[in-house]
């Protein structure tokens, strides 16, 4: 990956690479943002469609747990 490709192999380079990757692809805040974005894009629940309701409930549960963990 270009973001860390040229950092080298030292301890400091490893720490920098880990930090860059965490900021770009991970981290608690990033995960919460992704879940909230997914909720924003969620289509309205179609009448009589239990699968839509289950998906909404699952997504809501994940967001609530993530927000509680984040304080």
DADAVEN-V994491 format. One record per helix or strand. SS is the DSSP state (alpha for helix, beta for strand). FROM is the first residue (numbers start at 1). LEN is the number of residues. If there is no record, write none. Layout:
SS&FROM&LEN / SS&FROM&LEN
This chain:
alpha&11&15 / alpha&28&13 / alpha&50&21
